[in-house]
Amino acid sequence: MRPSLLDPLFAPATTLDGVGPKLVGLIANVLPFDTTGRDVRVGDLPFVLPHSVIDRSKRYRIADAPEGMIVTLDVTIDQHQPAPRGNRSAPYRVFAHDDSGDIALTFFHARAEWLAKALPEGERMLISGRMEWFNSRASMVHPDHMVPFSRAGDLPAMEPVYPLTAGLSGKILRRAVLGAVERLPDMSEWLDPELARRHSFPSLRMALHRLHEPSDPLDIDPASASWRRLAYDELLAGQLALALVRKRLRRTAGRPLRGDGRIEQKIREALPYSLTGSQEHALREIHADLASPERMLRLLQGDVGAGKTVVALLAMARAAEAGGQSALMAPTEILARQHLATIAPLAAKAGLRAAVLTGREKGRERAEILAAVASGGIDILLGTHALFQESVVFHDLALAIIDEQHRFGVHQRLAISAKGDAVDMLVMTATPIPRTLVLTAFGDMDVSRLTEKPAGRRPITTVTLPVERLAELVERIRNAVEEGQKIYWICPLVEESEEIKLMSAEDRHASLKSIFGAAVGLIHGRMAGRDKDEAMRAFKDGDTRILVGTTVVEVGVDVPDATIIVIEHAERFGLAQLHQLRGRVGRGDKPSTCVLLYKEPLGLVAKQRLSVLRETEDGFRISEEDLKLRGEGELLGTRQSGTPGFRVARLERHGDLLEIARDDARLVLERDPELRSQRGEALRILLYLYGRDDAVRLLRAG
């Protein structure tokens, strides 16, 4: 049960004064995290932090006030000039002066009697708003604040600026946020006193007060003690939750999976190449984990084309030698079938049977697969999250492998591990993740890295090209097609969009088809599974030579003789994603090219992104750069996939706190595994506050 102390924060935001359903809908758009599937709560609002402040403390003379800046003026009101009768569209003007010149205050759709009271003629007033100059005349449209000089103290000296959305004003949002901060109950301190002293962390209440009512622009800097305090709370909650999951998975003791190496040897003999040094090293680590009585929980990180699938297959061979089954779960159907195409022939040579199960297998075919899995007739089952369904019962699941882990949360890891008795778990990702992010998303795992490319892989030449030179590119593609090469052409959208003026896959497919005819195929996420498979098959078999698509080809699609990839509107993609896409070529023994087609003018970040990509193929370096340029949520794909991003922590700014939080969490659980001490009880509150209720449930489940 959630402590009743927190009830005020878990109440719907509509219980705040002046906050109705319409306003809540707008506020949901500016929350720094996703609330899909639940109400916006009072406790969500304090974490909408300002990104800058308006300093209204400095007074300007009219003549010296800089154009376009928000300024505060000390003026005397001269006269009112109402709009002509019957002309509602004309502005209402109020003229004022100081010793340096005159200014016109302009109001549209104004209420004359209200303005006459607010700005009495002859009154000395403080006016604050955006300064504009027309034909050398000073003007201010709808000032933000108008205060009689005698009540100068009513003018906010520092006003925080919040992220906004159409229809939501800063004043209204701030009123709601301050109302939510007032509802904060008195909670026991969960920080270690020595740590708080060392980092000058204020109390939670004081930190929120300084951020929402700053007295200095530095108060709202992410490097300020207040912001860092909140970031540390969030990182600590995350690390504590991961440590509890790990404890739970580890507590149910594993079983040693030892084999005699005969199945593994047969697969190695069937491979057309020998493993790289880093593949061998990762396998040694995995074999040691499997042989141990503790359950394996390992992350296998490998750049595009580093050979993770083969390592996974050899791990599954070890599980089969020990008499157990393996499951490999992929985020998309295309990828699950791609894995089947790679794994099934090699497995068959070693006498193992592999099958695939996605949402597409129906009726008798599905029933036969399920029966074979339950009887032990299938050694390796590949699939999407369809593997979680209750109807899927394994004879003896010993090893679960999850591909592209950042698409799946902790829940799914627990769900798949519940399908067997003490299941070992290997998680794979082709997104090279910086160390700080490994800690946040996978802090509960041991990590193996594949750092080499398999032998025979050729480097990829990366070039940038403005879209104005499209005709040259098409000519180059024509020559490549005549030489028998295959080309990917990636677009950011499936179909034309009113809002975003970008080339869509369907439009590009149509324009290339008019030149190359039936040699052009199309693939995108909205197509039915069978149509996607057919498009991939046609491209693989050479029936089509150019495959136009969206980022659906980003992960795992393997066509070794594709040698060119064109990425249109490359400036719209993140670095990690561009790197993933580039990895679709260069998989065979021919030289390959990646063409980044961009639209002028390029912004600074887009320029940096494209030049990093030209300079290096090292996925780990690229991911570090991407973290600097974009922040963590985008990098893990969490903005799109609904796993929780951070509310206040910015890993590019607060990465140093992450290691401290991890060590703190480990130490706490060593000393107080049930969180029963005074600090432990306070930490339970922290877990609820940051939406880590699952971790508290794990505590209760023992």
C-alpha positions in Angstrom: 0.0 0.0 0.0 1.2 3.5 -0.9 1.8 5.5 2.3 -1.2 7.9 2.9 1.3 10.7 3.4 1.7 10.8 -0.4 -2.0 10.9 -1.2 -2.0 14.7 -1.8 0.6 14.2 -4.6 -1.2 11.2 -6.2 -4.5 13.2 -6.4 -5.6 14.2 -9.9 -4.2 17.6 -11.0 -7.8 18.8 -11.5 -8.0 19.0 -7.6 -5.7 22.1 -7.8 -7.4 25.5 -7.8 -8.2 26.8 -11.4 -7.0 23.5 -13.1 -9.8 21.9 -15.2 -9.7 19.0 -17.6 -8.8 21.2 -20.6 -5.8 22.8 -18.8 -4.7 19.3 -17.7 -4.6 18.2 -21.3 -2.3 21.1 -22.2 -0.1 20.5 -19.1 0.3 16.9 -20.2 2.1 18.1 -23.3 4.8 19.9 -21.4 5.5 17.2 -18.7 9.1 16.0 -19.1 7.9 12.4 -19.1 5.0 10.3 -20.4 1.7 9.9 -18.5 -0.1 7.8 -21.1 -2.7 5.6 -19.5 -3.0 7.5 -16.3 -4.2 10.9 -15.0 -1.9 13.8 -14.6 -1.3 14.0 -10.9 -0.5 16.9 -8.5 2.9 15.4 -7.9 3.8 15.5 -11.6 3.8 19.4 -11.7 6.7 20.2 -9.4 9.0 18.4 -11.9 8.1 20.8 -14.8 11.2 22.9 -14.3 11.9 26.3 -15.8 14.5 26.5 -18.6 15.4 30.2 -18.1 14.4 33.3 -16.1 13.3 36.8 -17.1 15.2 39.3 -15.0 12.8 42.2 -14.3 14.9 43.7 -11.6 17.0 46.0 -13.9 15.3 49.3 -14.9 15.8 50.8 -18.4 15.2 54.3 -19.7 12.9 54.2 -22.8 15.7 55.6 -25.1 18.2 52.9 -23.9 15.9 49.9 -24.0 17.2 47.3 -26.4 14.8 46.1 -29.1 13.3 42.6 -28.8 14.4 42.3 -25.1 12.0 42.0 -22.1 12.6 45.3 -20.1 11.2 47.1 -17.1 10.4 50.8 -17.5 9.6 53.5 -14.9 7.1 55.7 -16.8 4.3 58.3 -16.2 0.9 57.7 -18.0 0.0 60.6 -20.3 -3.2 59.7 -22.2 -5.5 56.9 -23.5 -6.4 56.6 -27.1 -9.3 54.0 -27.4 -10.0 52.2 -30.7 -12.6 54.0 -32.9 -16.2 53.0 -32.2 -17.3 49.9 -34.2 -13.7 49.0 -35.2 -12.9 46.0 -33.0 -9.7 45.2 -34.9 -8.0 48.5 -34.2 -5.7 48.6 -31.2 -6.3 50.6 -27.9 -3.2 52.7 -27.2 -1.9 54.3 -23.9 0.9 56.9 -24.2 3.5 57.3 -21.5 6.9 58.9 -21.0 10.1 59.2 -18.9 12.8 61.8 -19.1 14.4 60.1 -22.2 11.4 59.8 -24.5 7.8 58.5 -25.2 6.3 55.0 -25.6 3.0 53.6 -26.9 1.5 50.7 -24.9 -0.7 48.8 -27.4 -3.6 46.5 -26.5 -5.9 44.5 -28.9 -9.5 43.6 -28.0 -9.1 45.6 -24.9 -11.7 46.5 -22.2 -11.5 50.3 -22.0 -12.9 50.6 -18.4 -10.4 48.0 -17.1 -7.5 49.8 -18.8 -8.6 53.2 -17.4 -8.4 51.7 -13.9 -5.2 49.8 -14.5 -3.3 52.7 -16.1 -4.7 56.0 -14.6 -3.6 59.1 -16.5 -0.9 61.0 -14.5 0.1 57.9 -12.5 3.8 56.8 -12.2 3.9 53.1 -13.2 6.4 50.2 -13.6 5.7 48.5 -17.0 7.5 45.3 -18.0 7.3 43.5 -21.4 9.0 43.1 -24.8 10.4 46.3 -26.2 9.7 47.0 -29.9 10.7 50.0 -32.1 8.6 51.1 -35.1 9.9 54.1 -37.2 12.1 55.2 -34.3 9.1 55.1 -31.9 9.1 52.9 -28.8 6.2 50.5 -28.4 5.2 47.6 -26.1 2.3 45.3 -27.0 0.4 43.8 -24.1 2.9 44.4 -21.3 3.4 41.3 -19.0 3.2 43.4 -15.8 1.8 46.9 -15.0 2.3 47.9 -11.3 1.9 51.4 -9.6 5.3 52.6 -8.5 4.1 52.7 -4.9 3.6 48.9 -5.1 7.0 48.2 -6.8 7.4 45.1 -4.5 4.5 43.4 -6.4 6.6 43.1 -9.5 8.5 39.7 -9.6 12.2 40.5 -9.9 13.0 37.0 -11.3 10.4 35.2 -13.3 11.0 31.6 -14.3 10.2 30.7 -17.9 8.6 27.2 -18.4 8.2 25.0 -21.5 4.9 25.9 -23.1 2.5 24.5 -25.7 -0.2 26.3 -27.9 -3.0 27.5 -25.6 -1.0 27.4 -22.3 0.3 30.6 -20.9 3.3 30.8 -18.6 1.3 32.6 -15.8 -1.3 29.9 -15.7 1.2 27.0 -15.7 3.3 28.7 -13.0 0.2 29.2 -10.8 -0.6 25.4 -11.2 3.0 24.4 -10.5 3.3 26.6 -7.3 -0.1 25.2 -6.2 1.3 21.7 -6.5 4.5 22.6 -4.7 2.4 23.8 -1.8 0.8 20.4 -1.5 4.2 18.8 -0.8 3.9 16.9 2.5 6.6 16.8 5.2 8.7 13.8 4.3 11.7 12.3 6.1 15.1 12.9 4.5 16.2 9.9 2.4 19.7 11.3 1.6 22.8 10.2 3.4 23.6 13.3 5.6 27.3 13.2 4.7 26.6 12.9 1.0 24.1 15.9 1.2 26.8 18.0 3.1 29.5 17.1 0.6 27.4 18.2 -2.4 25.7 21.1 -0.6 22.3 19.6 -1.4 19.4 21.6 0.0 16.3 19.8 1.3 13.7 18.7 -1.3 11.3 21.5 -0.4 14.1 24.1 -0.5 15.3 22.8 -3.9 11.9 23.0 -5.4 11.4 26.5 -3.9 14.6 27.8 -5.4 13.9 26.4 -8.8 10.3 27.7 -9.0 10.9 31.0 -7.2 14.5 31.8 -8.2 16.2 34.9 -6.8 19.1 34.6 -9.3 19.4 33.2 -12.9 22.0 30.7 -11.6 19.3 29.1 -9.3 17.8 27.3 -12.4 21.0 26.2 -13.9 21.1 22.3 -14.2 24.5 22.6 -12.4 22.9 24.4 -9.4 22.8 22.5 -6.1 19.0 22.5 -6.2 18.7 20.9 -9.6 21.5 18.4 -8.8 19.6 17.5 -5.6 16.5 16.5 -7.6 18.6 14.8 -10.2 20.3 12.7 -7.5 17.0 11.7 -6.0 15.8 10.5 -9.4 19.0 8.6 -10.2 19.0 7.1 -6.7 15.4 5.9 -7.2 16.3 4.3 -10.5 19.4 2.6 -9.2 17.6 1.3 -6.1 14.8 -0.1 -8.3 17.3 -1.8 -10.6 19.3 -3.2 -7.6 16.0 -4.7 -6.2 15.1 -6.3 -9.5 18.6 -7.8 -9.7 18.3 -9.1 -6.1 15.0 -10.7 -6.9 16.3 -12.3 -10.1 19.5 -13.5 -8.3 17.7 -14.6 -5.2 15.9 -17.3 -7.1 19.1 -19.3 -7.4 20.1 -20.2 -10.9 21.1 -23.7 -12.1 24.5 -24.5 -13.5 24.3 -25.0 -17.3 27.3 -27.1 -18.2 27.8 -28.8 -21.6 30.4 -31.0 -23.2 30.9 -28.6 -26.2 29.8 -31.1 -28.9 26.8 -29.0 -30.2 28.8 -25.8 -30.0 31.7 -27.5 -32.0 29.3 -28.5 -34.8 28.0 -24.9 -35.1 31.6 -23.6 -35.1 32.5 -26.0 -37.9 29.5 -24.9 -40.0 30.5 -21.2 -39.7 32.2 -19.8 -42.9 34.6 -17.7 -40.7 36.3 -17.9 -37.3 35.2 -15.8 -34.4 36.9 -12.5 -33.5 38.9 -12.0 -30.3 36.1 -10.0 -28.6 33.5 -12.6 -29.6 35.6 -15.4 -28.0 36.1 -13.2 -24.9 32.3 -12.5 -24.6 31.6 -16.2 -25.0 34.0 -17.1 -22.2 32.2 -14.6 -19.9 28.8 -16.1 -20.9 29.9 -19.7 -20.4 31.3 -18.8 -16.9 27.9 -17.2 -16.0 25.9 -20.2 -17.3 28.1 -22.6 -15.4 27.6 -20.7 -12.1 24.8 -21.5 -9.7 23.8 -17.8 -9.8 21.4 -16.7 -12.6 23.1 -14.9 -15.5 22.0 -11.3 -16.2 24.4 -10.1 -18.9 24.2 -7.3 -21.4 26.0 -8.0 -24.7 26.8 -4.7 -26.5 28.0 -4.9 -30.0 28.2 -2.4 -32.8 26.3 -3.0 -36.0 27.7 -6.1 -37.7 29.9 -7.1 -34.7 28.4 -10.6 -34.7 26.1 -10.7 -31.6 23.7 -13.3 -33.2 26.5 -15.9 -33.5 27.5 -15.4 -29.9 23.8 -15.8 -28.9 23.5 -19.0 -30.9 26.6 -20.5 -29.3 25.2 -19.6 -25.9 22.0 -21.4 -26.9 24.0 -24.4 -27.9 25.4 -24.6 -24.4 21.9 -24.5 -22.9 20.9 -27.3 -25.3 23.9 -29.4 -24.2 22.6 -29.0 -20.7 19.2 -30.3 -21.8 17.4 -26.9 -21.7 15.5 -24.8 -24.3 16.3 -21.2 -25.4 14.0 -18.3 -26.4 15.2 -15.2 -28.4 12.9 -12.2 -28.3 13.2 -9.4 -30.9 11.3 -6.1 -31.0 9.8 -6.5 -34.5 8.6 -9.4 -36.7 11.1 -8.5 -39.4 13.9 -8.9 -37.0 12.6 -12.2 -35.5 12.3 -13.7 -39.0 15.8 -12.3 -39.9 17.2 -14.1 -36.8 15.4 -17.3 -37.9 17.0 -17.1 -41.3 20.5 -16.7 -39.8 20.1 -19.2 -36.9 17.9 -22.1 -38.2 20.4 -23.4 -40.9 23.3 -23.4 -38.5 21.3 -24.9 -35.7 20.0 -27.7 -38.0 23.6 -28.7 -38.8 24.1 -29.3 -35.1 20.8 -31.2 -34.8 18.9 -28.4 -33.1 15.4 -27.4 -34.2 14.5 -23.7 -34.3 11.0 -22.1 -34.9 9.5 -18.6 -35.0 6.4 -17.4 -33.2 4.9 -13.9 -33.8 1.4 -12.6 -34.0 1.2 -13.9 -37.6 1.3 -17.6 -36.9 -2.4 -18.7 -36.7 -4.6 -21.7 -36.3 -3.1 -25.1 -36.9 0.4 -23.8 -37.6 0.5 -22.0 -34.3 -1.0 -25.0 -32.4 1.8 -27.3 -33.8 4.5 -24.8 -32.8 3.1 -24.5 -29.2 2.8 -28.3 -28.9 6.4 -28.8 -30.0 7.7 -26.1 -27.6 5.7 -27.7 -24.7 7.0 -31.2 -25.5 10.6 -30.1 -25.9 10.6 -30.8 -29.7 11.8 -27.2 -30.4 15.2 -26.3 -28.9 15.2 -22.6 -29.9 12.1 -20.4 -30.1 12.4 -17.0 -31.8 9.7 -14.4 -31.7 8.3 -11.0 -30.7 6.6 -10.2 -27.4 4.1 -12.9 -28.5 6.5 -15.2 -26.5 5.1 -13.7 -23.2 1.6 -14.9 -23.9 0.1 -17.4 -21.4 -0.5 -19.9 -24.2 3.3 -20.3 -24.6 4.5 -23.0 -22.3 8.1 -24.3 -22.5 9.1 -27.8 -21.7 12.2 -26.5 -19.9 13.3 -22.9 -20.7 16.9 -22.4 -19.5 18.1 -19.3 -21.4 16.2 -16.2 -22.5 17.9 -13.8 -24.9 16.4 -10.3 -25.5 17.4 -8.4 -28.5 17.4 -4.5 -28.5 16.7 -4.4 -24.8 15.9 -0.7 -24.7 12.6 -1.5 -26.5 11.6 -3.7 -23.5 11.3 -2.7 -19.9 12.1 -4.5 -16.6 8.6 -5.9 -16.6 9.2 -7.9 -19.7 12.5 -9.2 -18.4 10.6 -10.5 -15.3 7.8 -11.9 -17.5 10.1 -13.9 -19.8 12.2 -15.2 -16.9 8.9 -16.5 -15.3 8.5 -18.9 -18.2 11.0 -21.3 -16.8 12.8 -22.4 -13.7 15.6 -20.0 -12.8 16.1 -18.8 -16.4 19.5 -17.3 -17.3 19.2 -14.0 -19.2 21.3 -12.5 -22.0 20.3 -9.1 -23.3 21.7 -7.8 -26.6 21.8 -4.3 -28.1 23.3 -2.9 -31.3 22.9 0.7 -30.0 26.4 1.4 -28.6 25.5 3.0 -25.3 27.8 5.3 -23.3 28.9 4.0 -19.9 26.6 6.4 -18.0 23.6 5.1 -20.0 24.6 1.5 -19.4 24.3 2.3 -15.7 20.9 3.9 -15.9 19.2 1.5 -18.3 21.1 -1.7 -17.4 22.7 -0.9 -14.0 21.6 -4.3 -12.8 23.7 -6.2 -15.4 27.2 -7.4 -16.1 28.4 -6.1 -19.5 30.3 -7.7 -22.4 31.3 -5.6 -25.4 32.1 -6.7 -28.9 34.6 -4.2 -30.2 35.8 -5.7 -33.5 34.1 -6.2 -36.8 34.1 -9.7 -38.3 36.9 -10.5 -40.8 36.2 -9.4 -44.3 34.0 -6.4 -43.5 35.1 -3.4 -45.5 35.0 0.2 -44.2 32.1 2.3 -45.4 32.8 5.6 -47.2 30.4 8.3 -45.9 29.6 11.4 -48.0 27.3 14.3 -47.4 25.4 15.8 -50.4 22.9 18.7 -50.5 19.5 17.7 -52.0 20.0 20.2 -54.8 22.5 17.6 -56.3 19.9 14.9 -56.4 20.1 14.5 -60.2 23.8 13.6 -59.9 23.0 11.0 -57.3 20.3 9.4 -59.4 22.8 9.1 -62.3 25.3 7.5 -59.9 22.6 5.0 -58.7 21.8 4.2 -62.4 25.4 3.1 -63.0 25.4 1.1 -59.7 22.2 -0.8 -60.7 23.8 -1.5 -64.2 26.8 -3.0 -62.3 24.4 -5.3 -60.4 24.7 -3.4 -57.0 21.8 -3.1 -54.5 20.8 0.2 -52.9 18.8 1.1 -49.8 17.0 4.5 -49.9 15.8 5.7 -46.5 13.2 8.5 -45.9 12.0 9.9 -42.6 8.2 9.6 -43.3 5.9 6.8 -44.7 3.6 9.2 -46.6 3.3 12.9 -47.4 2.4 15.0 -44.3 0.6 18.4 -44.2 2.6 19.5 -41.1 6.1 18.3 -42.0 7.5 19.2 -45.5 9.8 16.2 -46.0 10.1 13.6 -48.7 8.1 10.5 -47.8 9.0 6.9 -48.7 5.9 6.6 -50.9 6.7 9.8 -52.9 10.3 8.8 -53.3 9.3 5.3 -54.4 7.0 6.8 -57.0 9.7 9.1 -58.4 12.4 6.4 -58.6 9.9 3.9 -60.1 9.3 6.4 -63.0 13.1 6.1 -63.7 14.0 2.5 -62.8 10.6 0.7 -63.2 10.1 -2.6 -61.4 13.6 -2.6 -60.0 12.4 -0.4 -57.1 10.7 -1.9 -54.0 9.0 -0.3 -51.0 9.0 -1.2 -47.3 7.6 0.7 -44.3 6.2 0.0 -40.8 2.5 0.4 -41.8 2.6 -2.5 -44.3 1.3 -5.9 -43.3 3.9 -8.4 -42.1 3.6 -10.6 -45.1 4.1 -7.6 -47.5 7.2 -6.5 -45.6 8.7 -10.0 -45.8 7.9 -10.1 -49.5 9.6 -6.7 -50.1 12.7 -8.0 -48.2 12.7 -11.3 -50.1 12.5 -9.5 -53.5 15.4 -7.3 -52.5 17.5 -10.1 -51.1 16.9 -12.3 -54.2 17.7 -9.4 -56.6 14.1 -9.1 -58.0 14.3 -5.5 -56.9 17.6 -3.5 -56.9 16.6 -0.4 -55.0 14.6 -0.7 -51.7 12.9 2.6 -50.6 11.9 2.5 -47.0 11.7 4.1 -43.6 13.8 3.2 -40.5 12.1 -0.2 -40.4 15.4 -1.4 -42.0 17.4 0.1 -39.1 17.9 -3.1 -37.0 19.1 -6.5 -38.1 18.1 -6.6 -41.7 20.9 -8.5 -43.5 21.6 -8.2 -47.2 25.3 -8.7 -47.7 25.4 -7.6 -51.3 23.8 -4.2 -50.6 26.6 -1.6 -51.1 24.9 1.8 -51.1 22.6 3.4 -48.6 21.1 6.9 -49.3 19.6 8.6 -46.2 17.3 11.4 -47.3 16.8 14.4 -44.8 19.8 13.0 -42.9 19.7 16.2 -40.8 16.4 14.9 -39.2 17.9 11.7 -37.8 19.9 11.2 -34.6 23.5 10.2 -34.7 23.0 6.7 -33.3 20.2 6.1 -35.7 22.2 7.3 -38.7 25.0 4.9 -37.6 22.6 2.0 -37.3 21.2 2.7 -40.7 24.7 3.0 -42.2 25.4 -0.5 -40.8 23.0 -2.0 -43.3 25.7 -1.8 -45.9 29.4 -2.9 -45.7 28.3 -6.4 -44.7 29.9 -8.2 -47.6 33.4 -8.0 -49.2 32.6 -5.1 -51.6 33.4 -1.4 -50.9 30.3 0.4 -49.6 29.0 3.9 -49.5 26.6 5.8 -47.3 25.2 9.0 -48.8 23.7 11.6 -46.3 21.4 13.7 -48.3 20.5 17.0 -46.5 18.4 20.1 -47.1 20.0 23.5 -46.7 20.3 25.5 -44.4 21.8 23.1 -41.8 21.5 24.0 -38.1 24.6 23.8 -35.9 23.7 20.5 -34.2 22.9 18.9 -37.6 26.2 20.0 -39.0 28.1 18.5 -36.0 26.1 15.3 -36.3 26.9 14.8 -40.0 30.6 15.6 -39.6 31.0 13.1 -36.7 29.5 10.5 -38.9 31.9 11.3 -41.7 34.9 11.1 -39.4 34.3 7.8 -37.6 32.7 4.4 -37.8 33.3 3.7 -34.1 29.8 3.3 -32.6 30.9 3.9 -29.1 32.5 7.2 -29.9 29.4 8.1 -31.9 27.1 7.3 -29.0 29.2 9.5 -26.6 28.9 12.4 -29.1 25.1 11.7 -29.5 24.6 11.9 -25.8 26.3 15.4 -25.8 24.1 16.6 -28.7 20.8 15.1 -27.9 20.4 13.8 -24.3 19.6 10.4 -23.0 15.9 9.9 -23.8 16.4 10.3 -27.5 19.5 8.1 -27.5 17.7 5.0 -26.0 14.7 5.6 -28.1 12.7 6.1 -24.9 10.9 9.3 -26.2 9.2 7.1 -28.8 8.9 3.8 -27.0 7.3 4.8 -23.8 9.9 3.6 -21.3 10.4 6.3 -18.7 12.8 9.0 -19.6 14.1 11.2 -16.8 12.1 14.0 -15.2 14.9 16.2 -14.0 18.2 14.3 -14.4 20.2 15.2 -17.6 22.9 12.6 -18.0 25.1 14.9 -20.1 25.1 17.2 -17.0 24.6 14.8 -14.1 26.5 11.7 -15.2 28.9 12.1 -12.3 26.0 11.6 -9.8 25.1 8.3 -11.4 28.0 6.2 -10.1 27.5 7.7 -6.6 23.8 6.7 -6.7 24.6 3.2 -7.8 27.1 2.7 -5.0 24.7 4.3 -2.5 21.9 2.0 -3.6 24.1 -1.1 -3.3 25.3 -0.1 0.1 21.8 0.6 1.4 20.6 -2.9 0.3 23.6 -4.6 1.8 22.9 -3.0 5.2 19.1 -2.9 5.0 17.9 -5.4 2.4 14.2 -5.0 3.3 14.4 -1.1 3.7 13.1 -1.3 7.2 15.4 1.2 8.9 14.5 4.9 9.3 16.4 5.8 6.1 15.0 2.6 4.4 11.4 3.7 5.1 12.2 7.2 3.7 13.7 5.5 0.6 10.4 3.6 0.0 8.7 7.0 -0.2 11.3 8.1 -2.7 10.6 5.0 -4.9 6.8 5.9 -4.9 7.6 9.6 -5.6 9.5 8.7 -8.8 7.0 6.0 -10.0 9.1 3.0 -9.1 6.2 1.3 -7.3 7.2 -2.0 -9.0 10.4 -2.1 -6.9 8.4 -1.7 -3.7 6.2 -4.6 -4.8 9.3 -6.7 -5.3 10.2 -5.9 -1.7 6.8 -7.0 -0.5 7.0 -10.2 -2.6 10.2 -11.0 -0.9 
